[in-house]
Amino acid sequence: MDRNEELISKRYDALMFARTPEEAKRSARLLADAVLGEEGLALPLERAMKEVCRRIRPASDPREQARFEAEFLELVFAPTNGNAKTTSGGPNSPSGRSKAA
C-alpha cells in the first residue's frame, strides 16, 4: 500500500468510526482532501463525498452507485457511534480497494 492509499484508508476509517456528527464531518473533509485534493475543498461536503465515493468505490450500475453514495453520505450525516456498517465496502475491503489515488 502506498503512502496516499494508507492516508486515504486512515481517513476513511476515521469517518467510519466517527462518534458525533461534528467528528464525522471533520473526517469527511479530511477524506475529501486526501482523495480530491484542492478540488474537494471547493465543493460542498455532500457533493465532495459523492465524488469521493465515485473514485474509491465505483460501480458500473448507476442504481448501485447511487446506493453506495447514499451509504457514504449516511456515514457523514448520520454517524452510528463508531459502529458504522455499510455494504459498499471501504478502501480496505476486498470490493472497495482504492482505484484512484
VMD Tcl script that draws the C-alpha trace (Angstrom):
set ca {
  {0.00 0.00 0.00}
  {1.50 3.31 -0.98}
  {1.55 6.34 1.27}
  {-1.51 8.00 -0.32}
  {-3.59 4.81 -0.09}
  {-2.60 4.47 3.56}
  {-3.67 8.06 4.26}
  {-6.99 7.52 2.47}
  {-7.54 4.30 4.42}
  {-6.87 6.01 7.76}
  {-9.20 8.89 6.94}
  {-11.91 6.52 5.73}
  {-11.61 4.55 8.99}
  {-11.90 7.78 10.98}
  {-15.11 8.55 9.11}
  {-16.47 5.03 9.60}
  {-15.94 5.19 13.35}
  {-16.88 8.82 14.00}
  {-18.93 9.17 17.16}
  {-20.51 12.56 16.60}
  {-21.80 14.46 13.59}
  {-19.04 17.03 14.04}
  {-16.35 14.34 14.08}
  {-17.91 12.70 11.01}
  {-17.95 15.98 9.07}
  {-14.38 16.76 10.04}
  {-13.28 13.26 9.00}
  {-15.22 13.56 5.74}
  {-13.48 16.84 4.87}
  {-10.08 15.25 5.55}
  {-11.00 12.26 3.39}
  {-12.19 14.55 0.58}
  {-8.91 16.44 0.80}
  {-6.92 13.19 0.59}
  {-8.87 11.86 -2.40}
  {-9.77 15.02 -4.31}
  {-7.12 17.49 -3.22}
  {-7.95 21.18 -3.50}
  {-10.89 20.34 -5.76}
  {-12.63 18.72 -2.78}
  {-12.17 21.73 -0.55}
  {-14.04 23.93 -3.02}
  {-17.09 21.63 -3.16}
  {-19.98 21.46 -0.70}
  {-19.44 18.50 1.63}
  {-22.27 16.38 0.20}
  {-21.04 16.80 -3.37}
  {-17.42 16.18 -2.36}
  {-18.35 12.93 -0.62}
  {-20.30 11.70 -3.64}
  {-17.24 12.33 -5.77}
  {-15.01 10.57 -3.23}
  {-17.36 7.59 -3.33}
  {-17.23 7.51 -7.14}
  {-13.45 7.41 -7.02}
  {-12.81 4.92 -4.24}
  {-15.93 2.76 -4.71}
  {-17.05 2.96 -8.34}
  {-19.93 0.83 -9.61}
  {-20.88 0.03 -13.18}
  {-24.61 0.08 -12.40}
  {-25.99 3.60 -11.79}
  {-28.52 2.34 -9.21}
  {-25.78 0.56 -7.30}
  {-23.61 3.69 -7.46}
  {-26.47 5.79 -6.09}
  {-26.88 3.31 -3.22}
  {-23.15 3.43 -2.44}
  {-23.23 7.23 -2.45}
  {-26.26 7.27 -0.14}
  {-24.46 4.97 2.29}
  {-21.37 7.16 2.14}
  {-23.45 10.24 2.92}
  {-25.09 8.40 5.80}
  {-21.64 7.95 7.36}
  {-21.16 11.72 7.23}
  {-24.57 12.99 8.23}
  {-25.82 10.18 10.50}
  {-22.83 8.58 12.23}
  {-23.68 5.48 14.23}
  {-21.40 5.93 17.24}
  {-18.46 4.08 15.79}
  {-20.43 1.04 14.66}
  {-20.93 2.01 11.03}
  {-21.52 -0.89 8.70}
  {-22.24 -0.46 5.03}
  {-22.46 -2.83 2.13}
  {-20.43 -0.51 -0.04}
  {-17.12 -1.56 1.47}
  {-14.32 0.81 2.19}
  {-10.86 1.32 0.81}
  {-9.67 -1.72 2.75}
  {-12.47 -4.09 1.86}
  {-11.84 -6.52 -0.99}
  {-14.65 -4.95 -3.02}
  {-13.62 -1.40 -2.20}
  {-9.92 -1.20 -2.90}
  {-8.94 2.32 -3.84}
  {-8.77 2.68 -7.60}
  {-7.89 6.37 -7.57}
  {-5.09 7.95 -5.68}
}
mol new
graphics top color blue
foreach p $ca { graphics top sphere $p radius 0.5 }
foreach p [lrange $ca 0 end-1] q [lrange $ca 1 end] { graphics top cylinder $p $q radius 0.2 }
display resetview
